[in-house]
Structures are given as structure tokens and as C-alpha cells.
Amino acid sequence: MQTISLANAALSALANLILLAGLPLVFYVVYHKWRFQRGLAEILQRVGLQLGELRYLGYTAALTLVSVAVFLLWSPPVEPFIREGSPQRWFVGLGLGGPSILMAFLYGVVKTGLSEEILFRGLIAGSLSRRLPLLWANLLQAILFLIPHVLVVVVMPEMWILLLAVLAGALFTGWVRIRSGSILGPWLIHATLNVATCLSVAVRTAN
């Protein structure tokens, strides 16, 4: 059962990475090499695939620790996260072990964290920040990021407050990406919170 789930998690993460981030990134690279004759290093830098200013990574690391602590202390009800349609449903009953940890990393680090950060913070926020003032570029990318997450209300309407957290997180990570020039910090906090949520469900539903 765990082997099948782990294989499904790996395939799902790979498919999401290719469709959500890989294809748009390849199109972006090809377009900029053809249209502007930019080198690959310069293009990847524009997408935020670089280290960036380290102080912003420090800000993100600090907020990541605070956010995880708040999440653990808040300990939201687990029932909404195990309903049909919730991605955390995969983790029901797994407990804290090798398979659940690996599945959580595939989901949080690759499927959602890396894929969504390349698309929303790397490509979208980066492009908007070169055309608009920081305030408007950041607000617009945050709204675009929020739109697909409205599905949270469909699956768990009583957890609508999560949308406020998603919007606040998108505004912070967008600001970090634009100011630092890197998606590394946003990826760190995005991945960590998603991994923590998955493992929380796995532990709290274990027999």
C-alpha cells in the first residue's frame, strides 16, 4: 500500500513539475534566446533561479520557523484535511516513517513548492516586477496565486481563514522574490509549510 502510494506521489510530483513549471520555463528560455539572444545564465537569473541576496533568505528562514511553530501550536482540526479532494488525504494513517516523510517531501518540496514557485514567483512575479512598481507587481502575483487556492473553500469551507494565510504568504514571498532576485527563500517557506501539514495529518491519523 505504501509502495503504491509512494510511486503515485513520485509520478504526480514529476507530472506537476513538468506541466506547471517545466513547460512554461522551457517556453520562456526559448523565447528569450530567440527574441533577445540572451544567454541561459541570464535567463535563469531573470526567473529567480539564483542564490540572490542572503539577508532575504535569512528573513524567510526566520518566518518559516515562526510559521511552523504557530501551525503546531494551533493544531487545526484534522478532519477537513482528510476529506475527498484534499491532497493531504494521501497521508491518512501513515504515521511518521520513511514512506510518509518521502511522500511529504515529494509533495511539499517538488510538486507544490518548486513547481508553484517557478511559475508564480519566478516567471510571473519576475516579469511583473520589470514592468510595474513593486507594490502592484507583488499584489497582482499574489492574487493570481490565490485564485487556484480558492478550491480550499470547496473542500473545507470552514477553513476559509487559510485563504488569508495564503494571500499573506504570497505577498511576503513575492516581496522576497522581487527584492532578492531569487525564488530560493519563497521555495523554502512554501515547501516547509506543505511538508509540515502533510506530516501532521500522517501523525495525527496514525493508529
Secondary structure, DSSP 4 states (H G I P E B T S, - for coil): -HHHHHHHHHHHHHHHIIIIIIHHHHHHHHHHHHHS---HHHHHHHHT-S---HHHHHHHHHHHHHHHHHHHHH---SGGGGSTT-GGGGGTT--SSHHHHHHHHIIIIIIIIIHHIIIIIIIIIHHHHTTS-HHHHHHHHHHHHHHHHTHHHHH-GGGTHHHHHHHHHHHHHHHHHHHHS-SHHHHHHHHHHHHHHHHHHHHHT--
